[in-house]
Amino acid sequence: MDESWSSNFRVDPADLREISNYLTFARFGATAFVGFAPGHPATYLHHARGFSVQEQTLEGGVKFFSRNKIKTQSRDAEGHRVYREVTGTFLLKKLVTPNAYVFLTKDSGQYINDGLQRLLYRIRQNLTRLRLASGEMREIVSALVNHSSGRLVVRRSIVRNKRQETTVSYETELLDELYSKATAEDAHVHSFAFKLQHKRTGKLILNAGLNREGRFSFHDGDLSLFVAGLLEHASHIVKKKADLLQNRARSENTGEINPIRVTFEEPVFDKKDGVKAFLRILGRIRHGEFTIFHRNPYLHVSFFDFFDGSEFDLFVESSDTLIIVPQFQANPSSLFRLCQKISENFQEGIISEDTATIRITTI
């Protein structure tokens, strides 16, 4: 068994008790998000613009936030802004994985989409939301199956291809079948919901789901398995990636750079319109813009994040390799988001430390 799985497979009884009490009479189960922060996120939540939260510390240090008044806005048929408030509750719990925290709510729909996710977005300068690659999702759930010696059946799935075309399926299938189908369609698995059952008796062990955006859902079954087997294990896997992206800003004293390399599984930049597709993805990132310095023989782009002032130079080094060079103002959360957007909307790649010497004349 994977040592990382074994070391993380534990939940504090007091924490579990508080979570279980919170979910009593929950109509829709629970939805959870995980984030990484250098300090306790409760500090940032109270300063999030447009939010009003009331905090209470429960047994085991679990924090309960209630009556979250979250002002949201939309537009009516005439284009005028319409303001409203959504309210709800959530628990905030520190995980075993260092600097990892889970935000869990029993509310649904409007509060999750217009409330909790918006709140996490507002504190993104201090909190890095966990996101998953398609392969990481498979790794996490496969380990869950091996640990429990159960049988897993996918009951709903969403698959997206490179043209952002989405296929929603309610076909009951095995996990390997789902991923084989996605590979055959040159697509990635975006999300899936599953039931994990005892092989011999058929008794339900866990009814849950997850997606690439780091949204986990709990419907029924073993709550401790959900927290430790899904949330904790996912945090442990993504933490390695998050750590790799720390302290990458260019040195103000020496000008030394700390680039990273993204290696894709195929020669994406040799394909017809490959560079155009990559630039379209950069252009869709909210609160950001890019400047093209040159396209031939290989692409060189500067990307600027308006939210926190982070700036990165991006070089297409070869047909399957992208080099990202963080500049003087480069927030780790911004770098993580940039890498994830490339993975989600362009092509999944392996992130590693790069030791190449790159001369940058434009700052």
Secondary structure, 3 states (H helix, E strand, C coil): CCHHHHHHCCCCHHHHHHHHHHCCCCCCCEEEEEEECCCCCHHHHCCCCCEEEEEEECHHHCEEEEEEEEEEEEECCCCCEEEEEECCCEEEEECCCCCEEEEEECCCCHHHHHHHHHHHHHCCCCCEECCCCHHHHHHHHHHHHHHHCEEEEEEEEEEEECCCCEEEECCCECHHHHHHHHHHCCEEEEEEEEEEEECCCCCEEEEEEEECCCEEEEEEECHHHHHHHHHHHHHHHHHHHHHHCCCCCCCCCCCCCCCEEEEECCCCCCCCCHHHHHHHHHHCCCCEEEEEEECCCCCEEEEEECCCCCEEEEEEEECCEEEEEECCCCCHHHHHHHHHHHHHHCCCEEEEECCCCCCCCCC
